[in-house]
Amino acid sequence: MIQEKTKLWDILDFNENGNIKSFGILITGLKEKESKDRKNTSSQFRDYTPPARYKIGIWQYCKENGKNIFKENIKEIRKEPNKR
C-alpha cells in the first residue's frame, strides 16, 4: 500500500573515471495493507508498533570498466531496516 513516505528512486551512479558504477529503480516506503481483523480490534488490544515498511525494484552493479557484474532483482517485497 502506498503511504506518505513512499518514494520512487531512479539513480545512475558513476565511478570517478566516468563509467557507470550502479543504476536502478526502487520503490521504498510501501506499507503492508491492514487486515479487517486489525481494524476491528478494540483499542486496548491494538498493536501500536509502527507499520512495517517495504521496498521493491531492481538494481545493477558494474565494474570499474562499466561491465555488469551483479543484478539484484527485488521481486518480492522486502522489509526495509528501521531507521533510528
Secondary structure, 3 states (H helix, E strand, C coil): CCCCCCEEEEEEEECCCCCEEEEEEEEEEEECCCCHHHHHCCHHHCCCCCCCEEEEEEEEEECCCCCEEEEEEEEEEEECCCCC
